[in-house]
């Protein structure tokens, strides 16, 4: 009899323990797993309005950067924007330090040898900026003996080298880390002219009364966003798709009006 009572006691203990273990498992709150968004690093030379610059509050603003953020929202990832010297961006993307280059890059055959571009998103020509009191026009500003400035690594600098210096014009090409520094040197009388993309040149002359656009060099350039060659992260399809969505929704036109309305 004692043995039967003992066995019954064991069964009761096991059942009670199982009951509380079962309740503990059932009552434990379920973990909610939220997938973290991919974060891609966007390299941009934050010194070149209206495409990218830093506002008075220290925020990174501009057409390129707003487009990058809008694309990220549509495609479900996040972007981290880094201020990188223009002539270091492509090398950094090639090395894998940055995922996207967004800084008014003209699509050229030379650049396409080392990186891949998105579909073109902007068209531009080059403008020749001079001091209003210089008496120079687009032709005389680019003649022998002139000192002409441009940002290092840009198609503006390449145009001066290829179309003037390499063809025998005795022009001194002075290169700068940023275009605003070149424009400042022009205002201070250290340059005869600056060759810069037309949209940015319009912003420059609107801010500074002492300078004006002497003329436009029709170069027919197209801007694109760039990624590593071979697009290992599959970003170009997302960028191209989202740009079409922005254009069809009207958001693209809103950004154009925001940054380029005169």
Order of alpha helices (4+ residues) and beta strands (2+ residues): alpha-beta-beta-beta-alpha-beta-alpha-beta-alpha-beta-beta-beta-alpha-beta-alpha-beta-alpha-beta-beta-alpha-alpha
